Each structure stands twice: as structure tokens, then as C-alpha cells.
Amino acid sequence: MTDSPAPSTAPEPLGSVVPSAVPTHWYNLSADLPEPVPPALNPGTREPLGPADLAPLFPMALIMQEVATERYIEIPQAVREVYALWRPSPLIRAMRLERALGTPARIYYKYEGVSPAGSHKPNTAVAQAYYNAAEGVTKLTTETGAGQWGASLSMACALMGMECEVWQVRASYDQKPYRRMQMETYGGVCHPSPSELTEAGRAMLAKDPETTGSLGMAISEAVEVAAKDPKAHYSLGSVLNHVLLHQTVIGQEALAQLDEIGETADIVFGCAGGGSNLAGLSFPFLGRNLRDGATTKVVACEPASCPSLTQGEYRYDFGDVAGLTPLLKMHTLGKDFVPPPIHAGGLRYHGMAPMVSHAKELGLLDAIAIDQDTAFAAGLEFARAEGIIPAPESTHAVAGAVAHARRATTDEVIVIGLSGNGVLDLPAYADYV
Ligand SMILES: *Cc1c(COP(=O)(O)O)cnc(C)c1O
């Protein structure tokens, strides 16, 4: 716990040139929602969380973003300079896919796979590392599923001069060794979860020594270590409001890129695990719907094997298995739900971001569940038409869009959130083929 303010270790801006197309602010959907998002609750008192509840785990700047209601929040220049290494990310028209599908629709994809870690996750990892360093924190702990988050945070910590310790879901740790190597290349330390290193991990192993792990278990371990170390904080790669906020660079860029070519999105498809890339792409569109009466539809595409939005209950639940996190109002399959070890490891989470859940309840977005074979089939179709091999998670968004485009009878505009590339997930494709 940080009691007194520690000196900042955040890097100063370098003075490098940042293209004007890189957003200057993050967009906060809370400012435009007709009803506020239900607050996170203290699990002991069931009262709304105050900043003091979160201070052991998060820097104050991120706690304030978690509850912020202003529409735009300025992006620190040192963060924009890092964004400029790969942003603005391209918005590409998938003409070969259109031709292959024989659709009259125009399909665009917003491609986040151009980041150094290969997905959208560095958009928040860099911001989180920056704000922690600015408050004198020298180490971040986290969980990771498929490994993209651990790799992204390891990269961000390297760029911000911090240490990074990661608990990776056992199933993915065994299936995807390249992610661990990526983390270690950036200087991160990666353990399989559950591990013998924490009380939570030891308890879970005692209960089931053969467990393949879950994100909920890994969160418990990372939170426990951060809570006990005064120089460490915890970092979450999805679900929380501030994470979704950081991802809105995606949708703001996409809106501007479509405007520039005179297009208006009729429907946006994003894959949803914890909800951050979907929110990042779609919230700026939803904001425009709410403010200006635009009518862009948004569809969350989740795996049929972990269907929180389409099958889960909407209620308060813990974010982790041990019940260490605040209570979040969300669509949940229950904190003890252990999803099957599907290839799209990044979508194996029992809950859903409270802001995405709330938007679904308000009817602002729809959700569909897609089975693994349908997702991979669409991923192959996309790869063979467009050249990019989508991340297994992203194939769910592709599958949703492909099915829609096949049914299309007009020249509507479809936007796909292509959240990452699958170059480190080729064994999953090989299994499918
Ligand atoms: C982690 C990940 C996801 C799922 O996380 P969200 O918070 O739902 O975005 C989706 N796609 C890729 C490529 C990922 O790495």
C-alpha cells in the first residue's frame, strides 16, 4: 500500500512527433448514458466503493478515471508518443472478402494487430503503466489468459521502466509457450496459475491439483501479491471502466477514418471476452447515437462456450474466484465457472465489463454467441481473402460479420473490430485445420 506520495518515475515526453490522427483524448461513454452505470460495491459493506477501497491496488489517476463522468479525458503526451509507434491503426476495406462472400455490403476492419504485442491490449497497458509510474509504483502484477495481456503489460512496463509479474492461466501457459517467451523478452516474469506462490493459488491447488486454471483464479493470485507489496500495484487488462476508456482510441479513430471517406457505419461487430476491445471500438459510435441520433448498431460476439452476455445472469458478482475483488454489476456465469480450455483463451472470462453489461441492458447493443468451429471457419476465410490471420478471439467478430454480410441485401456498411493477429496462435489454427 502506498501511504505517502512517492516520487514519480514516469518518463517525460521525448518531444517526438505524434501524428494529429492519434486521438488527444479518451472518450467516456458515461457522459452520454441515459442512466448511470451501477457502481462497484465493497464486498464487506455492500456500499459503493470509495477511492480508499481501491488505493491499495490502483493509482489515484486510474481510480478517478474509473468513476469519471466527463466526456473527454486528456491523454498524457508521454502516452501519445508511445501510441504513435503504431497508431492510428489502419481501417481497411475488405474488398476481397466482400467478393468471396458475394455480398452487396461494404466491409471494413479496424486492425489492432499492428501493435508491437499484436493486439489492442497495449492501448491500456501503456496508459496504466504510465499512471502507476507517475505515482511512484515500480512493479505491476497481473493475470493473463491467452497471454496477450501479460505480453502487452510486460512491453508497457519495459517502456515505462517498471517490473512486471504475470500469472498465466495454466491451460494457456501449457498451450501457448510463445506468449511467455514474449513476456520474458520484454523482461516480465510469468508463472502458471494456480501457483504455489500465493495463498489463493495453494488453496486452489489443494482443492483440485489438476485444474487448468481460470482468469478468476489468476486474478486472485496477482491481487494478493500486489496487496502485500508496498511498491507494487495490480493491473487489469479488461472489464474495468478505465480500461474500456483507454481503448476508445480505436473507435474515435475509426469514426474519423470513416468520415474522411464519406462512409457511415451501419453495424459494428466486436468480439467480447471482458468487453474492452468491443467497448473501445463501439462506445464512440454509441456516443454519437446517443448525442446526435445516429443509428449505428453494435453486436458483441462471444464464444458459445463462455456466453456471459447471452446466457449469464445480470447481477452483482466477484471478478475473481477467491472473492478478493469488488462486487461488479455484470452479466456473469458465476465466479466459479471454469470455461472449457478453448483456443480463444482471451475470451475465457466468467463476467463482462459492467459498462458493456449496462449498455446491453439499456438496449444500446446486441450480443450473439458463436461456436468455435464457426469462428475458425470465418478466420480461415478472412485470412485467405485478406492475408491477415485474425487472433482466435477476433475470429468471433469476423464470424458475426460474415454471417451478417451473407444475409445482406443492401450496400450497408459493416465494421469489424479485428482486435489482434493470430501469428502466435497458429497451433490453434492447425488443430482446427
Ligand atoms: C484479450 C483479447 C480479447 C478479449 O478481451 P476484451 O477485453 O474482450 O477485448 C480479444 N481479442 C484479442 C486479440 C485479445 O488479445
The ligand as a Gaussian input file, in Angstrom:
#p B3LYP/6-31G(d) Opt

LIG

0 1
 C       -7.644000     -10.250000     -24.832000
 C       -8.161000     -10.234000     -26.182000
 C       -9.540000     -10.164000     -26.433000
 C      -10.574000     -10.200000     -25.362000
 O      -10.545000      -9.146000     -24.431000
 P      -11.629000      -7.977000     -24.452000
 O      -11.412000      -7.270000     -23.172000
 O      -12.982000      -8.599000     -24.536000
 O      -11.317000      -7.135000     -25.608000
 C       -9.952000     -10.075000     -27.735000
 N       -9.075000     -10.091000     -28.758000
 C       -7.750000     -10.168000     -28.554000
 C       -6.828000     -10.193000     -29.739000
 C       -7.246000     -10.232000     -27.269000
 O       -5.932000     -10.295000     -27.076000

